[in-house]
Amino acid sequence: VGVLEHREEQLFLRAEVVVEHPLGRAGLGRDDVDPGARVGDLSIGEDDVVSQGSTASFDAATFEIWATLLNGAQVSGIDKEVLLSATSLARHIKQEGLNGLFLATALFNQIALEKDATFDGVRAIWIGGSVLEPVCVRTVMERGYQGRIVNVYGPTETTVFALHHAITAVASETRMLPIGRPVVNTDVYILDRQMNPVPVGIVGELYIGGDALARGYLSRPELTAVQFIPHPYAATPGARLYRTGDLARYREDGCIEFLGRIDQQVKVHGYRVEPGEVEAVLLQHSGVRECFVLAVEKEKSDKQLAAYVVADDEEITPAVLRAYLAEKLPAYMVPAVFVFLDRLPLNINGKIDRNALPVATEIRTVTDEVYVAPQTEIQQTLASIWSEVLGVEQVGICDNFFELGGHSLMATQVMSRIRRRFQVEVPLRNIFETPTIEKLSEAIESELSKEQSNVDKIARALEQMEQLSAAEVEELLQGKR
């Protein structure tokens, strides 16, 4: 929250800025930053009415309740039904005279895009919990919102916000909003695996220290020792840093960008993948409003990525997004499954509810091709092989093997089964060059025809030999004929 000071008979929430930059610590004090801007991002005055919609288990409630009451301001509770409805929320803001509002990021992203969404009268909207979508902020601003929108960041262990960034404008080409700079008395580092500060633009793990750091986990000394480590750069003995497990990087202006979670890294086809990195690239597509990427377990194969997408453009297809990502990411980071939703489901805290997402493994991975059923015996056998290897119930002869979730290891399995079923050797490159059952069946038929041709040649040669006399056979053996 920052530091609560007693000044002129009232409690005052101080929100100065301290930047921990790879090039050295830069403290932005009163001479460096406009005091009004510095204080305004997180300040609450005695005339304010601040919403309280977070559940008690969500650490944002600490800010909503205590930062409000300790500054002599009024707390106004909001029912979940009201908070989840743009129309009801706008009515509640007007009736209660709300001028301070905290919203979980996913909830703000959804409300902002509703036609009835309005934040008239609210002087400050604090948003935190996940990645804030630029298009949502831009939409609110274009509707005439005059207040302050502040992107806040902070794990529960750092009580409550550790970084903040006031957004004044969002350009149309903006694809990522920073989480900003540290609040007062907070140290922030982005370090590599050797605990060295990373340069500008390089991804590292975010570490937080300072006065607001928690003491540790109750009755869990082992976990405390792992997460709260000795501060390697502190001037004060005994200082500690909390390792957030979040990936971040510095921009050239010193602001910090959040890129996802380290502990959400998954192994896909033998490679380690950070779903947040895939989301960041996917959100750069002009037709994608929101997205969420996670790894799903296939029954008969390893994990694969599934992307849940809320699109602004009805013409967007899985093939379009797959081609877009393929230009920017390695093949193993391109999701095998794209699921289009009207909106991402949220839980009680306004965050994305993973349990409410459609089960990607039960959805037939779609391609742009119209389903065409196998016609020949070879095509039917191939469809059965693909279904077994890919774990997909229905496969058409025009479906692309790799768009259905296939990869190089699966391709070798397919070719091995083709070898056993048809007793022919089809080059592996065939499935990469023409990855459909229709084309692959033609290659198999061609190989079978060659095999049959060879058999016919041998049969004719044997038949001709049977018609030869013993003397003619002897001459052939001696090379005289």
N, C-alpha and C positions, 0 to 999 in steps of 0.2 A: 504494500500500500504506500510505502514511503515512510516518512518520519512525521509523527504527530508532535507539533511544538505548541507550547503554551505561550501565546503572544497577545498582549493587550486584552487579557481576560477572556480569551477564547482559544479553542484548540484550532490549530491550523495545519492542514495537510501539505507538507512541503514536497515538491516534485522537481528537484533539480536534476540535471543530467550529468552522468559520468560515463564516458566512453572508454572502453578498454580496447585499444586498437593494436594490431600487430606491430605497428611502427612505434608503439609506446603509449603509455597511458596519457590520455588527454582529458583533464577535468574541465568541463564547461561550467564555469562559475558565473557570478553575477555580471562580470564584465564581458562575458563571451556570448551569453544568450539573453534575449529579452526576458526580463523577470515575469512579465505578464504571460508570455507564451510558455515559460518554464513551469509556472504554477498552474496555469489554466488547464493543462491536459488532464490532471487527476484531481483538481481541487474541488471541494464541496463546501458551500457556505451555509450559514444558518437560515437563509431564506429558501434554500433548495428543498425540493420534494423528489426523493430518489426512489426508484422502483425496487421491489424485492420479490423476484420471481424464481430465484434459484432455490433448489432444495438444500436442506441443511447439510447434506453429504457433499455438496459441490462447493469447493473452496471459494468460489466467487461470492457466496453468501456472506463471507467474512467482510468483504469490501462493501457489499450492499448495506449490511446492517451496521457494522461498527464504524466504518469510515463516515457513515451518515450521522449516526447518533453522537459520536465523539466530536463532531463539528457543529452540533446543535441543530442539525437539519432534521427533516421529517422523512420517515420510512413509509412507503406506501406499498402494501402487499398486492400481488397480482395472481389470480387463479391461473392454472395451466391452460384452461380452456380459453381464457382471454388472451393469454400470451401467444398462443398458437394460431390465433386468428388475426389477420391484418386489420380487418374492420373493427373487431372488438377492441383490439389494442389501441387503435386511433381514438376510439370513443372513450376508452379508459384514460388515456393521456389527457384528453380535454376535460373530462369530468373531475379528475383528481389533481389537475394542474401539475402533472409530472414535468420536471425539466432535467432530470438525470435518469439515464436508462442503461442498464447493463444487459447485453444479449449474448448468448452463446453464438459463436460464429455461424454454425450451420443454420441456426434459427434465423439470424439476421439475413443470411443469404436467401432464405426462402421468403421471408416477409418482405424484403426489399423489392422483390420481383412481382409481388401481388399488385394488381391495379389499384386496390383500395388502400395500399400502404401509405401512411403519412406520419411524419414525426413532428408536426407543427407544435411549436412551443417548447420542444426539448432542446436545451442548450448544449447537452453533451450526451453522446452515445458511446459507451465503452464496449468494445467487441473483443472477445477472446475465446480460446478453446481449440481452434483449429485454423485452417488456412482461409483467409478472408478473400473473397472473390472481387477483383477490381470492377467487374461489370455491375455488381450489386451496389457498390459504393457510388459508382458513377450514376447509376439510375436514380438513387436517392437524391444526389446533388442536383441532377437535371430537373427534378420535380420541385426544386426551389428550396431545399432544406438549407437553413442558414446557420445551424449550430455546428458544433465540433464533433467530428467522428475520430475516435481514437482506437487504434489497433493495439491491444494489450497482450502481453505474454507473461506467463509465470507458472511454474509447477507449484503444487501445493506446498512443497518443501521450502519454497522461498517466500511465502507469505506476503502478499498474494500475487501482485504484479511485480515483475523484475525488469521488464522492458516495456516501452510504450512508444507509439508513433502517431502523431496527429496528422491526419490526411487533409490537405487543403485542396487538392485537385487530382483527378485521375485521367490521364490521357487515354485516348482510344486504343493506343498500341500497348498500354501497360498490361502485363500478364502476371505480375507478382508484386504484392505490397509488402514492404518490410515490417518487421516487428519493432524496429527502431533502435533506441538507445536505452541504457540502464537508467533506472530511477535513482534518486539520491542514496548514498551510502551503500551502493550495490556494485560489486565487481563482476564483470562478465568477460570470459575468455572463450575463444574458439581454438581448440587444441587438436593436434594430431595424435596418433596412437603412442607417440613417444613423449607426449605432454609438452610439445613445443608449439608456440603460437603459429597459426597458419597465415600465409599472405592473403591479401585482398583477392576475393574471387574463388579461393580454394575452400572446399568443403571440409569441415571438421566437426568435432563434438562440442556442444555448448556446455560450459561450466559456469556456475554462479556462486558467488560468495558475498559476504557483507553482513550488515546488522540484522537483516530480516531472515537470515538462514535459520531453519529449524535445528533443534538440538540433535535430532535423530529419530529413529523409530522406536516406539514404546516396547520394551521387553524384547527387542530384536537387535542385540549388539552386533551380530555377524553381518546383517544386512546394512546396518548403520556404517560399519567399517568399510563396506564395499562402496556405498554410495556417497558418503561424506568423507572425503580424503583430505590429507594435509595440503594446505595451500602452498604450492611450490614457489609462488612469487610474492608472498605476503611479507610486509615489513614487521608485522606483529606476530610474535611467537604464538603457536597454538591455533592460528587461523585455519579455516577449512574451506574447501570448495565442494559444492554438490554437483555431481555428474548427472546431467539431465537425461542423457540417452537420446537427445535431439540433435539432428544434423543441421548445421547452419553455415553461413558464410558472410563475410563483410562485403558491402558494396564500396565503391570508390569514395562515396561521401561519408563513410564510417557507419552508416546504418547497417543493421543486421537483417538478413533474410532467413526465414525458417524453411527447411527443406524436407522435414519428415523425421521418422523415428528410426534409430539404429536397431532397436529390439523388434522392429517390424520387418527387418530384413529376412528374406526367405531364399531358399535355394531352389532355383528353377533350372532344370536341365543341367545341373551341376554348377551353375553360376549363382553368385549371391546378388540378389536384386532388392533394391529399396523401393517399395511401391510408391512412396511419396515423390520420388524422382520421376516416375512414369506419369503420375498425376500432374506434376508441374509442367511437363511437356504437353500433355493432353490438353491442359487448360489454355495453352497458347493457341489452340485452334479456335478461330473466330466463331465457329458454330457450336462450341461446347460451353455451356453455362456452368455446370457443376459436374464433378466426377469423383469416383471413389474406386480405388484399385486394391485388390487383395488377392492372395494366393488361395486356390481351392485344390482340394485333393481329389484326383481322379481315381476311380475304383481300381483300374488296371494299369495305371501309369503314375509317374511322379506328379508333383505339384505343377500347376499352370496358373497364369495370371488371368483374372477376370476383371473387366472394367465396367462399372455401372455408370451410365452417362445420362445426364439431363441436357438435352440439346436445344439450341435456339433455332436450329434450321431443320425442318422436316425432311429435307433432301439428304441429310447425312446418313450414311450407311456404315456398317462395320468395315467394309472394304475401303471406304474413304478414309476412315480413321486409322485403319491398319497401314495403309499406304503412307499416310502422313507421319505416323510414328516410325515407320521403317526408314524414312529419310533422316531421322534425327537420333534414333536409338539402335543399338545392336539387336539382332533378331530375337535373342532370348528375353529381351525386355518388352517386346511387343505382346500385349494380351492376346490370348487365344480365344477368349470369349468377350463379346461386347453385349451388354444388356442395357436397353434403353428404358428409362423410367420417366414418369411425369415429374417426380420429385424424389429426393433421397429421404428415406424414413428417418425420423429423429426419435431419440429416447426422451425420458422425462427431464433430462438435463439439457436438452436442446442439441445434443451431439448425435452423430450418425449412428443409427441402431443397426449393428451388423446382423443381429438375429432376425431383423425384419426384412432383410434383403432377400430377393428370390434366390433360391439355391442354384448357383451357376451350373453345377454338375448335372442338374436335372433339366437344364434347358438345352435344346438342340442348338449347337453353334450354327449360326446362320451365315450364308454367303449371299452374294447378289444374284446367284443363279437360281432359276426356278427348279424345283425338285423334279428330277427325271429318274424314274425307277430303272433298275438294271433290267436289260432285255435278254442278253445271251447268258449261257451257262457260265462263261468266263467272267462276265460282269457281275453275276450274282455271287460267284465265289470271291471275287475281289471285294465286293461290298461287305461280305461277311468278315473278311480279313480286316478291312479298315475298321469296321464296327468293333471287332475284338480289340484291336490295338489302340484305337482312339477312345474307346469307351463311349462312343456315340451310337444311339439306338438306330437312327435312320441315316443312310448315306445315299446320295444321288450320284449318278455317273458323271455329272458336270461339277460336282463340289470339289473345291480345291483342298488337297490333303493338308496343307499348312494353315489354311484358313479355318480348318476344323480342329486346330490345336496340335497338329503334327509337328515333329521336329526331326532332326537328323537321326537321333537314336531310334525313334519310332520308324523312320524310313527303312533302316537296316532290318528291323524286325519284320516289316512288311515284305521286303525282298527275300528274306530268309524263308518266310512262309510260302511265298510264291514258288520258290525253288522246290520246296517239299511237295506242294500240291500239284504243280504242273510238270515237274521234272525238267525245267528249262532254266537257263541262266540268263536273266535280264539285267543289263548294267544298272547300277545304282543311280547313275546320273539321269536315267529316264524319269524317275519320280520327281527329281528336282526341276527338270526341263519341262515336263508335261505332267503336273501333279493332279491329274483327274483319272477316274476309273475308265472313262471313255478312251482316253489316249493310252493309258497303261495296258488296257485290254488289247488294243491294236498291236502294241509292242509284243505282248505275249503271243498273240495269234501269229505274228510274223516269225517269232522264234520257233513256235510249234510247226509252222509251215516249213521252215528250214530243216527242222528235225525230220519231218515227214518226207521232205525231198531227199534228204540223205538216206533215209530208210528205203525209199523207192529206188534210189540209185544202187544201193547194195543188193536189193532184191533182183533188179534187172541184171546186175553183174553175175549173181549166183545162177539166175536162170540161163544166161548165156553160157556160163561155164558148164552147166549140165548138158548142154547141147554139143559140147566139144568132145572129140575122140580122145583116147588116152595119149596118142602121139601128139595131138595138138596141145593138150595140157602140159606134156613134158617140154614141148618147145617154149610154152609161156614161162614155165618155171626156170628154164635155162636162158631166158631173155632173148630167144631167137625170133619171137613174134611181137 
